[in-house]
């Protein structure tokens, strides 16, 4: 028996995201774990894996995403590979994948 494979595109999902900075790392730590400092004084977040299972530590330059109650953190490199900032150019594509009838107003 020969298998007939079809090609699929994974539907996108929309998240809210914020970059971790020196100014907001303390506030972000409230969502994901405990604020710690390396020996040189550099702040980082020791992640509570029950809250954010995909990383152990979060540093300045990482991104925190939120979708409902679901929180995740990503290094800048991984975030840039996996996420695009929502804009007017990709909105019709998102609407199409969500099954919205854009031509007839929604």
Protein Blocks (a to p, Z undefined) as FASTA:
>chain_A
ZZddddddddddddddddddfklmmmmmmmnmccdddfkopacddddfklmmmbfbdceh
iacddehjbccdddfklmmmmpccddfklmmmmmmmnopafknoZZ
